[in-house]
Amino acid sequence: MEQTISTVYFYIPMQVTILDLSGVIQVFEEAKFLGFNYHFQFISNQSTIKSSSGLELCSLSDFSKTNPTKHDIIYISGASSKHIIESDEGQPFFDWLHRANNNKTTICSICSGAFLLAKSGLLNNKECTTHWDFLRKLKTDFPLLKWQENTLFTKSDNIYTSAGVVTGIDLALSLIEERHGKQIANQVAKGLVIYKRRHATDEQESVYLQNRSHQDEKIHIIQDWIIHNLEEASTIEQLAEIVHVSPRNLTRTFKKITGVTIAEYRTKLRIEKAKSLLSNSDYKVEHIANLCGYKTSKQLRLTLEKHHESLPSEIKNKLS
């Protein structure tokens, strides 16, 4: 049976952020390599666009000469924050977006590209997100939006928004999974050497970077050790010995500097590792529990149930 040809339209604004554009292109390029029928079209309101890094993109097609269908995808890349927030692409562009929306075209924004969707009115009364640094501006300027804080990407009917730069890749992989299944999405991720597939509900700031805005070298050493030894049931005494301080001093200093206890920090990391393994491996729950430092799957289930609302549906199904 012949595959439907889907065109991915990449709308490129002035001062476009190159990774916003190139990361998504590479995801669909990998899907093409696996045999799926994607055609690329690079469009804008000008034939030549200068990126935020100074690289010029030429021979771009006029968006108004295209007519996306329900099989197609539109990606609106982000740009330098000042330009995209203050720019006005003009009513013809917004009318074009509305026609695509009426055709049930999949419409996606990356990072600050959400501002163009918001200006068009397509995000009114819809869940959406953008980079954490732009959320306040988005909320203030467009009060009808159902903005979502600290999430990687959102889906509202046929309209998707993503948080910023690399999350465009996460969203593209999610679209590949919707269209072709989880196995193909994982093959694409593997081809791109992506360490971990992230879900829409994952936080914008990686758990591995959280609680590390300090300069205490010994606490950094302890945090690194915990990250790389989550399967270990280490005691406070053993951790204190690593950095040659007393257990009491380590306990007090860790909480003061990071804002969480060692136990709380380790639990956050174990939950993150469990979510990743449950989503991206075929391991049994019992084995995953052991890899995350729990003696039984029951211990892991009880821990994850406390964070049930933030778990993707596929993980909830595995645990039920």
PLY file of the C-alpha trace (Angstrom):
ply
format ascii 1.0
element vertex 320
property float x
property float y
property float z
element edge 319
property int vertex1
property int vertex2
end_header
0.00 0.00 0.00
1.43 3.36 -1.03
2.18 5.79 1.77
0.58 9.21 1.93
3.11 11.94 1.19
3.26 14.45 4.04
4.85 17.84 3.58
6.57 19.40 6.56
6.44 23.18 6.14
9.15 24.98 8.09
8.13 28.59 8.55
11.31 30.62 9.10
11.00 34.04 10.78
13.66 36.74 10.79
16.40 36.10 13.37
15.47 32.40 13.48
17.32 30.25 16.02
19.18 27.67 13.94
18.81 24.75 16.36
15.05 25.34 16.57
14.99 24.65 12.85
17.75 22.10 12.29
16.87 19.79 15.20
13.35 19.15 13.91
14.57 18.78 10.32
16.94 16.03 11.42
14.16 14.08 13.18
12.08 13.94 9.98
15.20 13.33 7.89
15.82 10.23 10.00
12.19 9.16 9.48
12.72 9.56 5.71
15.79 7.34 5.98
13.56 4.67 7.56
11.28 4.81 4.53
8.56 7.27 5.52
7.34 9.70 2.89
8.10 13.21 4.13
8.74 16.16 1.86
10.28 19.39 3.18
9.33 22.90 2.17
11.06 25.93 3.65
8.80 28.97 3.68
8.82 32.54 4.92
7.51 36.01 4.11
10.86 36.83 2.50
13.11 34.85 0.17
16.21 35.44 2.30
16.33 35.37 6.09
19.24 36.15 8.39
19.38 33.87 11.44
20.13 35.03 14.99
23.68 33.73 14.56
24.22 35.62 11.29
23.84 32.65 8.92
21.70 33.58 5.91
19.05 31.20 4.58
18.17 31.77 0.92
15.71 30.63 -1.76
12.81 30.34 0.71
9.34 29.86 -0.74
6.49 32.30 -0.25
4.19 30.84 2.41
1.12 32.30 0.67
1.74 30.09 -2.38
1.24 26.91 -0.33
-1.90 25.12 0.84
-1.17 22.67 3.71
-3.61 19.76 4.11
-4.59 17.51 7.00
-1.69 15.16 6.18
0.88 17.94 6.52
2.77 19.59 9.38
3.68 23.23 9.90
6.60 24.06 12.17
7.06 27.67 13.27
10.61 28.07 14.53
11.57 30.39 17.35
13.75 33.43 16.90
15.70 35.90 18.99
13.35 36.90 21.79
13.24 40.65 21.03
12.48 40.13 17.36
9.76 37.48 17.65
7.93 39.26 20.49
7.89 42.61 18.73
7.40 41.38 15.17
4.12 41.32 13.29
4.12 38.90 10.38
0.99 40.56 8.99
-2.61 39.53 8.51
-1.95 37.48 5.32
0.26 35.14 7.35
-2.32 34.82 10.13
-5.07 34.17 7.55
-2.86 31.45 6.05
-2.49 29.83 9.47
-6.24 29.89 9.99
-6.83 28.23 6.60
-4.32 25.52 7.54
-6.05 25.09 10.88
-9.43 24.72 9.12
-7.81 22.02 6.97
-6.77 20.21 10.19
-3.08 20.63 9.40
-0.83 19.80 12.36
0.55 23.17 13.49
3.56 23.33 15.84
5.60 26.11 17.40
9.03 25.94 18.94
10.08 28.22 21.79
9.19 31.86 21.03
7.37 30.74 17.87
4.36 30.46 20.21
4.06 34.25 20.06
3.21 34.09 16.34
0.52 31.50 17.02
-0.78 33.62 19.90
-0.92 36.75 17.70
-2.90 34.80 15.10
-5.53 33.95 17.72
-5.13 30.20 17.22
-4.02 29.69 20.82
-7.03 31.40 22.39
-8.55 29.10 25.04
-6.00 26.40 24.22
-3.30 24.85 26.39
0.13 26.05 25.31
3.67 26.66 26.51
6.90 28.38 25.57
10.39 28.81 27.01
10.25 29.48 30.75
11.92 32.88 30.22
9.08 34.04 27.93
6.08 32.67 29.83
5.38 35.80 31.86
5.34 37.93 28.70
3.11 35.43 26.91
0.65 35.35 29.84
0.55 39.14 30.10
0.08 39.85 26.39
-2.38 37.05 25.66
-4.68 36.49 28.66
-6.99 34.11 26.78
-4.29 31.44 26.57
-4.33 28.43 28.88
-0.59 28.57 29.46
1.17 25.57 30.97
4.16 26.21 33.20
7.20 23.95 33.42
6.17 21.47 30.75
8.09 20.47 27.62
5.31 20.56 25.06
1.53 20.66 24.79
-1.14 19.34 22.45
-4.52 20.99 21.98
-6.45 19.42 19.09
-4.15 19.80 16.06
-2.02 22.56 17.60
1.21 21.85 19.47
3.60 24.17 21.31
7.04 23.37 22.74
9.17 25.01 25.39
12.33 25.85 23.52
15.17 24.78 21.23
15.82 21.10 22.04
12.17 20.50 23.03
11.34 20.91 19.34
13.12 17.57 18.91
11.08 16.04 21.74
7.88 17.25 20.09
8.95 15.97 16.66
9.65 12.52 18.13
6.22 12.57 19.76
4.63 13.33 16.37
6.57 10.46 14.81
5.22 8.18 17.55
1.64 9.37 16.97
1.92 8.72 13.24
4.08 5.61 13.08
4.21 4.05 16.55
6.56 3.93 19.51
9.03 1.50 17.92
9.68 3.80 14.95
10.00 6.83 17.24
12.59 4.97 19.31
14.45 3.97 16.13
14.59 7.61 15.09
15.82 8.62 18.55
18.45 5.89 18.42
19.59 7.05 14.99
20.05 10.54 16.39
21.91 9.13 19.42
19.41 10.71 21.78
20.19 9.57 25.30
16.65 9.80 26.64
13.26 10.45 25.13
11.38 13.05 27.16
7.64 13.37 27.67
5.42 16.43 27.50
4.97 16.38 31.28
8.71 16.40 32.02
9.98 19.56 33.65
11.79 22.13 31.51
14.78 22.11 33.85
16.40 18.69 33.97
16.23 17.02 37.36
19.98 16.47 37.05
20.53 20.24 37.02
18.11 21.07 39.80
19.38 21.97 43.29
22.85 22.65 41.90
22.98 26.45 41.82
25.76 26.57 44.37
29.56 26.50 44.48
30.21 23.99 47.24
32.58 21.48 45.66
31.99 18.78 48.27
28.22 18.90 47.84
28.68 18.70 44.05
30.80 15.58 44.59
28.05 14.01 46.70
25.39 14.91 44.13
27.48 13.40 41.31
28.06 10.25 43.34
24.34 9.83 44.02
23.46 10.36 40.34
25.87 7.61 39.24
25.07 5.19 42.07
21.29 5.27 42.41
21.14 1.50 42.83
23.28 1.77 45.96
21.65 1.91 49.40
24.33 4.17 50.86
24.07 5.60 54.36
24.78 9.19 55.43
27.93 7.89 57.11
29.19 6.38 53.85
28.46 9.55 51.90
30.17 11.71 54.53
33.26 9.56 54.29
33.55 10.29 50.55
34.15 14.01 51.22
35.76 13.59 54.66
33.18 15.43 56.76
30.99 14.34 59.64
27.54 12.91 58.87
25.90 15.69 60.85
27.81 18.38 58.97
26.98 16.82 55.59
23.27 16.55 56.43
23.07 20.16 57.58
25.18 21.61 54.74
23.41 19.66 51.99
19.96 20.87 53.06
21.14 24.47 53.54
22.82 24.71 50.14
20.48 22.68 47.92
17.15 23.33 49.66
16.34 19.61 49.95
17.51 16.73 52.09
19.78 14.02 50.72
16.88 11.56 50.88
14.59 13.92 48.95
17.27 14.55 46.34
17.94 10.86 45.83
14.21 10.10 45.52
13.80 12.75 42.79
16.62 11.16 40.81
15.29 7.64 41.32
11.85 8.67 40.07
13.41 10.23 36.98
15.46 7.11 36.26
12.44 4.85 36.81
10.31 6.94 34.43
13.02 6.75 31.78
13.44 2.98 32.10
9.69 2.35 32.14
9.31 4.40 28.95
12.41 3.37 27.02
13.17 -0.23 27.96
11.50 -3.63 28.04
12.74 -4.40 31.56
10.29 -5.84 34.04
9.18 -3.55 36.85
11.03 -5.66 39.43
14.35 -5.22 37.61
13.77 -1.50 37.13
13.08 -1.19 40.86
16.44 -2.83 41.62
18.27 -0.55 39.16
16.75 2.43 40.94
17.79 1.30 44.41
14.54 -0.31 45.59
14.46 -3.85 46.95
11.02 -4.64 45.54
8.72 -3.41 42.80
6.18 -2.58 45.52
8.55 0.03 46.98
8.95 1.61 43.54
5.20 1.57 42.87
4.46 3.27 46.19
7.03 5.98 45.46
5.70 6.62 41.96
2.08 6.65 43.14
2.89 9.71 45.24
3.76 11.46 41.95
0.96 9.84 39.93
-0.34 13.04 38.33
2.99 13.81 36.66
3.41 10.36 35.11
2.73 9.74 31.40
-0.23 7.43 30.70
1.99 4.64 29.35
3.82 4.45 32.69
0.58 4.48 34.63
-0.59 1.53 32.52
2.59 -0.42 33.23
2.19 0.13 36.95
-1.51 -0.76 37.07
0 1
1 2
2 3
3 4
4 5
5 6
6 7
7 8
8 9
9 10
10 11
11 12
12 13
13 14
14 15
15 16
16 17
17 18
18 19
19 20
20 21
21 22
22 23
23 24
24 25
25 26
26 27
27 28
28 29
29 30
30 31
31 32
32 33
33 34
34 35
35 36
36 37
37 38
38 39
39 40
40 41
41 42
42 43
43 44
44 45
45 46
46 47
47 48
48 49
49 50
50 51
51 52
52 53
53 54
54 55
55 56
56 57
57 58
58 59
59 60
60 61
61 62
62 63
63 64
64 65
65 66
66 67
67 68
68 69
69 70
70 71
71 72
72 73
73 74
74 75
75 76
76 77
77 78
78 79
79 80
80 81
81 82
82 83
83 84
84 85
85 86
86 87
87 88
88 89
89 90
90 91
91 92
92 93
93 94
94 95
95 96
96 97
97 98
98 99
99 100
100 101
101 102
102 103
103 104
104 105
105 106
106 107
107 108
108 109
109 110
110 111
111 112
112 113
113 114
114 115
115 116
116 117
117 118
118 119
119 120
120 121
121 122
122 123
123 124
124 125
125 126
126 127
127 128
128 129
129 130
130 131
131 132
132 133
133 134
134 135
135 136
136 137
137 138
138 139
139 140
140 141
141 142
142 143
143 144
144 145
145 146
146 147
147 148
148 149
149 150
150 151
151 152
152 153
153 154
154 155
155 156
156 157
157 158
158 159
159 160
160 161
161 162
162 163
163 164
164 165
165 166
166 167
167 168
168 169
169 170
170 171
171 172
172 173
173 174
174 175
175 176
176 177
177 178
178 179
179 180
180 181
181 182
182 183
183 184
184 185
185 186
186 187
187 188
188 189
189 190
190 191
191 192
192 193
193 194
194 195
195 196
196 197
197 198
198 199
199 200
200 201
201 202
202 203
203 204
204 205
205 206
206 207
207 208
208 209
209 210
210 211
211 212
212 213
213 214
214 215
215 216
216 217
217 218
218 219
219 220
220 221
221 222
222 223
223 224
224 225
225 226
226 227
227 228
228 229
229 230
230 231
231 232
232 233
233 234
234 235
235 236
236 237
237 238
238 239
239 240
240 241
241 242
242 243
243 244
244 245
245 246
246 247
247 248
248 249
249 250
250 251
251 252
252 253
253 254
254 255
255 256
256 257
257 258
258 259
259 260
260 261
261 262
262 263
263 264
264 265
265 266
266 267
267 268
268 269
269 270
270 271
271 272
272 273
273 274
274 275
275 276
276 277
277 278
278 279
279 280
280 281
281 282
282 283
283 284
284 285
285 286
286 287
287 288
288 289
289 290
290 291
291 292
292 293
293 294
294 295
295 296
296 297
297 298
298 299
299 300
300 301
301 302
302 303
303 304
304 305
305 306
306 307
307 308
308 309
309 310
310 311
311 312
312 313
313 314
314 315
315 316
316 317
317 318
318 319
